[in-house]
Amino acid sequence: MRVGLYPGSFDPVTLGHVDIVRRAAHLVDRLVIAVGTHHDKHPLFSAEERVTLANEVLQPIAKDAELSLDVTTYDSLTVEAAKAANATVVIRGLRDAGDFDYEMQMAGMNAALAPKIETVFLASSPGTRYIAASLVRQIAAMGGDISTFVPPFVAAALKQKFTP
């Protein structure tokens, strides 16, 4: 069984994440969505909320693709999370050259730490390339329309977060 790990903050899940999961489904038999809970970050959604959002949005995609999908949290090195999940592949999405430079550096470090775990980059589809969770949060906080950036379930959760 080919197991992949797709790590990230998923704060919140965007259509960019959905795009990567849809395409990763063709590469692995089981995909573990690893929601990072690093102590130095201050996410909008709690870890539990991010897991719930990811499950709600991504499980139907996995079912359609006949992909086994698990959503979990981690607060360790990504390669340690990959080992814990028995993953041999770490999936990373790339939006632009800035992502590429950063991700190449991380892939090199991860390869030095865990040579048997390969990093696979998936270029974002043109329709999602510009979507960043940080910008989605900012637009939502200012009352903007985020419906073209996130699934409806996530849009409702964001609206609830920012409604007094």
N, C-alpha and C positions, 0 to 999 in steps of 0.2 A: 504494500500500500504506500503510495506517495503522499507524504504529509507535508503541508506547507504552513508556515506561520506568517500572518499578516499583522505586524505590530503597528500601533499608533495610539494617539490620544483619543481619536474618535469623539471629539468634543465640539460639535456633534457629528454624527454620521452625515456625510454629504453625498450628492449624486456622483462625485468623484470617487468616493469609496465604493459605492455601488458598482461603478464602471470597472474598477480594479477587481472586485470580487467576481463579477460576471466573467471576466476574462481569465482570472486565475483558476476558475472552476474547470477549465479545459486542460490545466497543467497538473493538477493534483487530485487525489481521490478524497482527501480530507483536508479541510482548511480550518486552522485555528485563528480566530480573530483575537489578538492579544491587546487588550485595553490597558495602556500604561497608566500607572498610578504613582508616578514619581513624586517624592516629597517636595521637590522644589517648584512644582507647577501648581497653579491654582485654577483648576478647570471650572467652567460654568456649571456643568452637570457632575454630580457625584459619580463615583465608579459604578455604583449599582444602577444609576439612571442610564449611564452610557452603555452598560451591558444590556439593559432592557431595550434601549433604542436600537442597538445593533441587532439583537435577536429579532425584534419586530420587523425590521427592514430587510435583513439579510437572509433569514431562514427561508422565506418564500423563494428567493433567488436560488438558494442552495437546493431546495426541493425540486425546482424546475430543471436544474442542471444535474440532478441525481448526485449531488455533492454532499458529503458528510461535513457539517459545519458546527463548530463549537465556538462559543464566545467565553472568554475568561479574562481575568485581570492578571497583571504582573507588575512587580516593582523591583525587578532585578535587571541584569544585562539581558539584552534581546537574545543573545546566543544561549543564555541559561534558560530562558523561556522556551526557546526552540528545542533545546535538549529535553526539557521537561515534557514537551508535547510530542516527542519523538519525531520532530520535523527535520527534514534534510534540506529544506528550502525555506528561505526567508523571502517573502514577496514584498516588493517596494514599488510604489507608484511614483512616476516622475512627471512633473508638470512642465518644468522648464530647465534651463541651463543651471540656474541656482540650485535647484533640487539635485541635479546630476552631480555637481561638484561636491555637495555635502554628502550625498548618498554613496558616491564612490569612496570617499574617505571612510565612511562608516563601514562599508562593505570590506574594505581593506583591513580595518581594525578587527571586524568580526571574523574574517578569514584567518587572521593571525591567532585569535582566541579559540576558534573552533574550525579547523581546516576541513572537516567533513560536512559542514553546513554551507551550502551555496546560496548566494544572494541572486535573485532574479528580478530585473527591473522591467516594469511594464509602463510604457509611455501612456500617459493619459490620452483618452480620445479627445479630438478637437472640441467637442461640445462640452467637455468638463474641465479642460485644461486650466481655465482661469479660476476655478472654484477653490477657495481656501477656507477652512473652518473658522479661522480667526476673523476673516472678513465677513463671513456669514453671521457670526456672533455680533460683530460691530453693526452690521446693517439691521439685524433684528433688534438690537438694543435701541436703535434710533427710530424704530417703527417702520423700517423699510420692508418692501416685498421680497421675501426670500424663497418664494414658491418655485423658482426656476433653479435653485441651488440645492435643495434638500427634498427628501420624500415628504409627503403630506403628514405622516405621523410625527416626523421630526419638526416640521414647521409648527404643528400644534403644540408640541412640547416647548419650543422656543417662545412661542407667543405666550404661553402660560408663565414661563420664567420672567418675562418682561412686562407682564400685566400686573399693575399694582393691586 
